[in-house]
Amino acid sequence: MTVQTALKTHGDILADAQALQDFVSRLWLKAGSSAREADLVADHLVMANLTGHDSHGVGMIPRYVKSLRDGVLTLNQHAAVARDAGAVLTVDGVCGFGQVVAYEAMELGIQRVRSTGICAVGLRNAHHIGRIGHWAEQCARQGLVSFHFVNVAGSVHVSPWGGTDGRFGTNPFCAAFPRKGKEPLVLDFATSGIAQGKARVAYNKGVEVPAGCLIDAQGQPTTNPRVMFEAPHGALRTFGEHKGHGLAMMCELFSGALTGGYTTHAETRVKNSGIINCMLSVIIDPAAFGADDTEAEAEAFIEWVKASPRAAGTDHIFAPGEPERLRAAERRSHGIPIDAGTWREIVTAATTLNMPQSEIDPVVAQG
Ligand SMILES: NC(=O)c1ccc[n+]([C@@H]2O[C@H](COP(=O)([O-])OP(=O)(O)OC[C@H]3O[C@@H](n4cnc5c(N)ncnc54)[C@H](O)[C@@H]3O)[C@@H](O)[C@H]2O)c1
């Protein structure tokens, strides 16, 4: 069955994870990426889909292709150390693929932590670095704690607490705590009530977003994601009222101002298709504290929390990161659902890169 037939007959598609990853690699090779770059981008995007964060998965491809055509995204760039102050590294992402420069920035930080115990990595001017949990997991795989503050430089999708228009981006925060022989805890969220990409997925599906997440152009609450994509534009709201607002502002300052990147204001407001992220990552070797009971204390706490009697209608108490791992296991077995609108946009983007139909078709496992 060709992709077009599957869309016509069934609408949404269900993609096999490996077939999807191979397709995304081939797509970036066609665009001109090196094999390593194509693989890093494909691994990152498909992992976002696997963990259930479709907002940061393969649905980003059309936007990246547009950024490439507009000259905002540059292929085959590498993280460049702008300043080395020992436990503080300033790294320039030179508008290269975030999936490459963030990976390389984390590698630099991980290496440095081995001698310093802690390293603050300031990554600036990276093209979209996607799901931030990916970078925390990279650190956690090496047994390292990390926390990450990120801005979406120049983006005005989110309104301040008390404001009626967009003044900053969805500025994510992420933190991870590794565990010996077990999966790490990974807390990773946008400081907006929902990520911008989740509004895009809802818009493509033609469904509403949860109440409290959006305001329209008049500053009034709405559940229609259209206000994010068609004029007159509205804005997302921060999570947790003034608390999300405050965290979003700190994300902007730590990542955009401290690193020598840039923050969002009238002069830097985005006027093109690019998504530029700056990120402050603090990476810590737990052994540097010299405590011999860190693991035992962490496990005792997690066990204590999970032993809470369940609220009505609730089976599980999850630690951060567990919902993503469950979703990934399920999607690896049963496939990654992609709505028809998103898949159509991806196929169109692939076609503009001269990808033949025969290289697109294997993605569709079942309609
Ligand atoms: N690069 C960027 O510019 C950018 C901007 C914004 C967001 N993002 C990414 O978007 C993604 C989605 O963000 P989001 O705000 O939609 O995430 P979300 O609202 O789904 O929250 C996810 C976090 O909450 C935890 N969680 C979810 N359900 C839980 C439960 N029942 N019990 C305990 N913990 C639970 C998850 O493990 C995870 O840590 C993130 O990966 C983020 O990094 C990236």
The ligand as an SDF file (V2000), in Angstrom:
LIG
                    3D

 44 48  0  0  0  0  0  0  0  0999 V2000
   13.1720   22.7850   22.7840 N   0  0  0  0  0  0  0  0  0  0  0  0
   12.1950   23.5730   23.1180 C   0  0  0  0  0  0  0  0  0  0  0  0
   12.1900   24.7450   22.7360 O   0  0  0  0  0  0  0  0  0  0  0  0
   11.0750   23.0820   23.9650 C   0  0  0  0  0  0  0  0  0  0  0  0
   10.1280   24.0000   24.4250 C   0  0  0  0  0  0  0  0  0  0  0  0
    9.0910   23.5290   25.2220 C   0  0  0  0  0  0  0  0  0  0  0  0
    8.9800   22.1870   25.5230 C   0  0  0  0  0  0  0  0  0  0  0  0
    9.9150   21.3140   25.0380 N   0  0  0  0  0  0  0  0  0  0  0  0
    9.7750   19.8740   25.3180 C   0  0  0  0  0  0  0  0  0  0  0  0
    8.4280   19.5070   25.1630 O   0  0  0  0  0  0  0  0  0  0  0  0
    8.2070   18.2890   25.8510 C   0  0  0  0  0  0  0  0  0  0  0  0
    6.8330   18.2530   26.3800 C   0  0  0  0  0  0  0  0  0  0  0  0
    6.6750   19.1480   27.4780 O   0  0  0  0  0  0  0  0  0  0  0  0
    5.2770   19.2030   28.2580 P   0  0  0  0  0  0  0  0  0  0  0  0
    5.2450   20.4100   29.0870 O   0  0  0  0  0  0  0  0  0  0  0  0
    4.1790   18.9830   27.2970 O   0  0  0  0  0  0  0  0  0  0  0  0
    5.4230   17.8920   29.1750 O   0  0  0  0  0  0  0  0  0  0  0  0
    4.2840   17.2300   30.0870 P   0  0  0  0  0  0  0  0  0  0  0  0
    3.2650   18.1970   30.5130 O   0  0  0  0  0  0  0  0  0  0  0  0
    3.8310   15.9760   29.3990 O   0  0  0  0  0  0  0  0  0  0  0  0
    5.1120   16.8180   31.4140 O   0  0  0  0  0  0  0  0  0  0  0  0
    6.0890   15.8450   31.2880 C   0  0  0  0  0  0  0  0  0  0  0  0
    6.7530   15.6060   32.6270 C   0  0  0  0  0  0  0  0  0  0  0  0
    5.7870   15.2810   33.6330 O   0  0  0  0  0  0  0  0  0  0  0  0
    6.0020   13.9200   34.0730 C   0  0  0  0  0  0  0  0  0  0  0  0
    4.6860   13.2940   34.2550 N   0  0  0  0  0  0  0  0  0  0  0  0
    3.6960   13.2280   33.3390 C   0  0  0  0  0  0  0  0  0  0  0  0
    2.6240   12.6030   33.8510 N   0  0  0  0  0  0  0  0  0  0  0  0
    2.9400   12.2760   35.1330 C   0  0  0  0  0  0  0  0  0  0  0  0
    2.2400   11.6080   36.2040 C   0  0  0  0  0  0  0  0  0  0  0  0
    1.0000   11.1560   36.0300 N   0  0  0  0  0  0  0  0  0  0  0  0
    2.8760   11.4470   37.3640 N   0  0  0  0  0  0  0  0  0  0  0  0
    4.1370   11.8860   37.5400 C   0  0  0  0  0  0  0  0  0  0  0  0
    4.8460   12.5460   36.5740 N   0  0  0  0  0  0  0  0  0  0  0  0
    4.2510   12.7240   35.3920 C   0  0  0  0  0  0  0  0  0  0  0  0
    6.7750   13.2540   32.9900 C   0  0  0  0  0  0  0  0  0  0  0  0
    7.5110   12.1290   33.4140 O   0  0  0  0  0  0  0  0  0  0  0  0
    7.6700   14.4100   32.5210 C   0  0  0  0  0  0  0  0  0  0  0  0
    8.7630   14.5680   33.3760 O   0  0  0  0  0  0  0  0  0  0  0  0
    9.3350   18.1860   26.8670 C   0  0  0  0  0  0  0  0  0  0  0  0
   10.1660   17.1060   26.4710 O   0  0  0  0  0  0  0  0  0  0  0  0
   10.0920   19.5070   26.7270 C   0  0  0  0  0  0  0  0  0  0  0  0
   11.4980   19.4000   26.9000 O   0  0  0  0  0  0  0  0  0  0  0  0
   10.9550   21.7400   24.2870 C   0  0  0  0  0  0  0  0  0  0  0  0
  1  2  1  0
  2  3  2  0
  2  4  1  0
  4  5  1  0
  4 44  2  0
  5  6  2  0
  6  7  1  0
  7  8  2  0
  8  9  1  0
  8 44  1  0
  9 10  1  0
  9 42  1  0
 10 11  1  0
 11 12  1  0
 11 40  1  0
 12 13  1  0
 13 14  1  0
 14 15  2  0
 14 16  1  0
 14 17  1  0
 17 18  1  0
 18 19  2  0
 18 20  1  0
 18 21  1  0
 21 22  1  0
 22 23  1  0
 23 24  1  0
 23 38  1  0
 24 25  1  0
 25 26  1  0
 25 36  1  0
 26 27  1  0
 26 35  1  0
 27 28  2  0
 28 29  1  0
 29 30  1  0
 29 35  2  0
 30 31  1  0
 30 32  2  0
 32 33  1  0
 33 34  2  0
 34 35  1  0
 36 37  1  0
 36 38  1  0
 38 39  1  0
 40 41  1  0
 40 42  1  0
 42 43  1  0
M  CHG  2   8   1  16  -1
M  END
$$$$
